[in-house]
Structure formats: structure tokens, C-alpha cells
Amino acid sequence: MSSPAIQWYPGHIAKAEKALLEQLKRIDVVLEVRDARIPLATRHPKIDQWIGAKERLLVLNRVDMIPASVRDDWDTWFRQQGTPVLFTNAQQGKGVAGLAKAAQAKGKTMNQRRHQRGLRPRPVRAVVLGFPNVGKSALINRLLKRKVVASARRPGVTRQLRWVRISDELELLDAPGVLPAQLTDQQAALKLAICDDIGEAAYDDELVAATFVEFLKQDHAQLPSRTADQPSALEALATRYGIHPTAYSGEAYLMQMSQARYQGDRQRAARQLLTDYRKGVLGTLALEYPPMVPPSTEAGSA
Ligand SMILES: Nc1nc2c(ncn2[C@@H]2O[C@H](COP(=O)(O)OP(=O)(O)OP(=O)(O)O)[C@@H](O)[C@H]2O)c(=O)[nH]1
């Protein structure tokens, strides 16, 4: 059998898991951050096991990168699952005040329980958790209203642990918990790679870029009515690169693009395509939509 398309270094996974469990020991509420472009692929299969009975708030960040109609569909879908979500744009601070309020509300419940057990009230302790590059540091900085955590475009730039008091009711760990990439689901891993949410993984840009084009074509074929305000992704590619993808497979598209623009250099074509998507140059394009039939497994776990 050929090796998987996306590979993460086992040492990194072990280290990330250990650091994560250590962080989780000390907290009351997990602010689980996912990428609004791929809210299912940015759910780690072991997250429920790791979080256990702790309180959780689910955040879909990068909401500015998806169309409003898709945001609304996700909002409805997650509500139907019994797990309301909060949408944020950490880069601009949108939705962040609501998140702080929701976290504080979890603290009130916690303190009621402490009171019943004869314990003094204390601030609720929260941590921001998620895959690399989903916007955790940007969110922490917004919650703290100042820049204490390095936030950069490259994945994997955050470390160090410290509690910072946000209010009398809320303390936040100033370093986010980083989820190790999941490799069991290669479709999800490819989406993580497309969105740059996979950290220090090894993958082939050409394969990832070709898969990106394929995903857009599949979505276009399956979801035309649901994406009314998503300017056709295929048109976005055609406008940007002067080649319409309809007639080509993902791989052939990359080939056409490289010949038209990069003297046949497919690596460069692939990198351009991925960088454009990641920077939002291709417009607001979601890569996942709520499943028509909600999977029952998501209900208690989102
Ligand atoms: N457009 C957009 N960009 C965002 C948003 N949130 C974060 N970013 C940008 O995405 C990049 C990564 O954000 P970080 O906050 O460093 O992500 P992180 O999850 O802490 O990343 P690691 O430290 O690698 O785990 C930065 O360039 C941010 O400015 C958002 O809601 N919308």
C-alpha cells in the first residue's frame, strides 16, 4: 500500500498530546476553536476523550472567510445537534466579547456548584484549544485586549504557560492548547493542509492544490442552490488564473495553470493556488457544508 498523502511526524504528535493533557489538568472551560471553512475536519477525533466532563464552548473562527449563508447553515446545524456555536473573526475582534461573556457564564455555573460544596468562588479557568493556525493566538490576544501571544501566518509559533486575568470571573491560559493533527482520516488531513491548519506536516503541495480544485468542483456539482451568495468558486479560479476548471481534473488544472503562467513549474502553480486561497484572494470559499443528514456522533461531541 502506498504511504498516506499527509504525514505528521510521530514525535510531534506525542509531544503535542502530552503538553495538551498537562494543560487540561488545570482548567475548567475549554474554548474549542475550529476553522469555519472546515468545521468538521478541524474536530479532532479524540477531543471528547481529552476534554472529558469539563465545560466546553465551541468557536468557529475565520467566519469572515466563508459566505454568510454557509455561516447561517452551520449555525442551524450545530444548534440542531444541541451544541450552539459562537462565530468569531479573531483578526478583527468580531464575536470576541460574546465569547468572553459565554465563558464567564460557565464560571457562574461552576461557582454555584462550589458554593453548594462550601467552597469559595474563584475565577473560571479557561484555555483556547484547536489545530495549528486556526487563530488561537489572535483570539487570546483579543480576549486579553492586548498582544501577549505571538500570532503569525506560519503554523506552530506559540509556546509558554501563564494565567492572565480577564475579569474577576475569568482567567485565561495565555498559551493555547495545540491539537496534534489527525492522520486517520486522509480526506480531513487534506482539508487541514489546504487551509494550512496542519502544523509541521509533510505533504506534497501539488497533490494538496489539485485536491483543492477537485473539492471545489465537487461542491459546485452538489451544492449549487445552497451557495447562492458564494460567488462560484470555479468562476473565481477562472477569473484569477484565466483558465476555467470545468474541463479539467485538479491535476490537469494545475498543469494548465503552470504552463500558462509558470513555464511549466507545477510546484509554483500549486503554491500560488494555496496561498491565494489561504489569504482569501479567491473570495469567501467554504470547503465544508453541514451534512444533509446530521451524523448522530456529532450530537454530543461537537
Ligand atoms: N481572516 C482571518 N484571519 C485570521 C483570523 N484569526 C486569525 N487569523 C490570522 O491567521 C493567522 C494565524 O493566526 P494565529 O492566531 O497565529 O493562529 P494559531 O492557532 O495561534 O496558530 P499556531 O500558533 O500555529 O497554533 C494570523 O495571520 C492571523 O492574523 C480570522 O478570524 N480571520
The ligand as an SDF file (V2000), in Angstrom:
LIG
                    3D

 32 34  0  0  0  0  0  0  0  0999 V2000
   -9.0580   36.2860    8.0130 N   0  0  0  0  0  0  0  0  0  0  0  0
   -8.8360   35.8770    9.2580 C   0  0  0  0  0  0  0  0  0  0  0  0
   -7.5810   35.6600    9.6780 N   0  0  0  0  0  0  0  0  0  0  0  0
   -7.3770   35.2480   10.9380 C   0  0  0  0  0  0  0  0  0  0  0  0
   -8.4600   35.0710   11.8500 C   0  0  0  0  0  0  0  0  0  0  0  0
   -7.9360   34.6590   13.0280 N   0  0  0  0  0  0  0  0  0  0  0  0
   -6.6180   34.6060   12.8580 C   0  0  0  0  0  0  0  0  0  0  0  0
   -6.2620   34.9760   11.6140 N   0  0  0  0  0  0  0  0  0  0  0  0
   -4.9010   35.0430   11.0510 C   0  0  0  0  0  0  0  0  0  0  0  0
   -4.4420   33.7240   10.8980 O   0  0  0  0  0  0  0  0  0  0  0  0
   -3.0490   33.6240   11.1870 C   0  0  0  0  0  0  0  0  0  0  0  0
   -2.8270   32.5780   12.2730 C   0  0  0  0  0  0  0  0  0  0  0  0
   -3.4090   33.0190   13.4700 O   0  0  0  0  0  0  0  0  0  0  0  0
   -2.8310   32.5920   14.8990 P   0  0  0  0  0  0  0  0  0  0  0  0
   -3.6300   33.2900   15.9310 O   0  0  0  0  0  0  0  0  0  0  0  0
   -1.3490   32.7310   14.9420 O   0  0  0  0  0  0  0  0  0  0  0  0
   -3.2040   31.0330   14.8730 O   0  0  0  0  0  0  0  0  0  0  0  0
   -2.8340   29.9340   15.9990 P   0  0  0  0  0  0  0  0  0  0  0  0
   -3.9820   28.9940   16.0130 O   0  0  0  0  0  0  0  0  0  0  0  0
   -2.4560   30.5800   17.2750 O   0  0  0  0  0  0  0  0  0  0  0  0
   -1.5710   29.2590   15.3170 O   0  0  0  0  0  0  0  0  0  0  0  0
   -0.4060   28.3330   15.9920 P   0  0  0  0  0  0  0  0  0  0  0  0
    0.3430   29.1960   16.9350 O   0  0  0  0  0  0  0  0  0  0  0  0
    0.3640   27.9420   14.7880 O   0  0  0  0  0  0  0  0  0  0  0  0
   -1.0600   27.1540   16.6110 O   0  0  0  0  0  0  0  0  0  0  0  0
   -2.6290   35.0460   11.5880 C   0  0  0  0  0  0  0  0  0  0  0  0
   -2.0790   35.6670   10.4530 O   0  0  0  0  0  0  0  0  0  0  0  0
   -3.9210   35.7020   11.9930 C   0  0  0  0  0  0  0  0  0  0  0  0
   -3.9040   37.1060   11.8010 O   0  0  0  0  0  0  0  0  0  0  0  0
   -9.7910   35.3370   11.3830 C   0  0  0  0  0  0  0  0  0  0  0  0
  -10.8040   35.1840   12.0880 O   0  0  0  0  0  0  0  0  0  0  0  0
   -9.9130   35.7280   10.0790 N   0  0  0  0  0  0  0  0  0  0  0  0
  1  2  1  0
  2  3  2  0
  2 32  1  0
  3  4  1  0
  4  5  2  0
  4  8  1  0
  5  6  1  0
  5 30  1  0
  6  7  2  0
  7  8  1  0
  8  9  1  0
  9 10  1  0
  9 28  1  0
 10 11  1  0
 11 12  1  0
 11 26  1  0
 12 13  1  0
 13 14  1  0
 14 15  2  0
 14 16  1  0
 14 17  1  0
 17 18  1  0
 18 19  2  0
 18 20  1  0
 18 21  1  0
 21 22  1  0
 22 23  2  0
 22 24  1  0
 22 25  1  0
 26 27  1  0
 26 28  1  0
 28 29  1  0
 30 31  2  0
 30 32  1  0
M  END
$$$$
